[in-house]
């Protein structure tokens, strides 16, 4: 997995800081594909972006999405340089243009003060997000999961799966009371 957001070294004032995402959250799909970014993630994304812009992309290995703030942009060229250097050391081909297209293919999505944002349809399809979304902090980025996809993951995922079951159950119970 490449670094989604690396520490420092970028061009802007924002990218000189490292941003870390931890914890979990859950959001039911609302009208017009609206979701709510959990408060802990919202705060970090807002600081990283210096605005209310959430960046979303398909995770390159898992059936989920990855989320991060705009400060990540400043790290992408350096990431591509590192990956190219590693490929050269291993004697492997490296398609810099393809990798740049993959990394810079994220979507910038605005969110309001309450964290509400509209999930673009093509990303919902790529992430297999058709109902509630489980958010899992992963340090330099966070993931957005369809619970059914997360439950299919194997060993090592038990903590995230247990948290998802609990938060999904809480959201379902809250929805029944409303």
Secondary structure as GFF3:
##gff-version 3
##sequence-region A 1 178
A	DSSP	three_ten_helix	14	16	.	.	.	ID=ss1
A	DSSP	beta_strand	24	27	.	.	.	ID=ss2
A	DSSP	three_ten_helix	31	33	.	.	.	ID=ss3
A	DSSP	beta_strand	34	36	.	.	.	ID=ss4
A	DSSP	alpha_helix	39	49	.	.	.	ID=ss5
A	DSSP	beta_strand	53	58	.	.	.	ID=ss6
A	DSSP	beta_strand	65	68	.	.	.	ID=ss7
A	DSSP	three_ten_helix	70	72	.	.	.	ID=ss8
A	DSSP	alpha_helix	73	90	.	.	.	ID=ss9
A	DSSP	alpha_helix	96	103	.	.	.	ID=ss10
A	DSSP	beta_strand	107	110	.	.	.	ID=ss11
A	DSSP	beta_strand	116	118	.	.	.	ID=ss12
A	DSSP	alpha_helix	121	126	.	.	.	ID=ss13
A	DSSP	beta_strand	133	137	.	.	.	ID=ss14
A	DSSP	beta_strand	142	145	.	.	.	ID=ss15
A	DSSP	alpha_helix	147	151	.	.	.	ID=ss16
A	DSSP	alpha_helix	158	177	.	.	.	ID=ss17
###
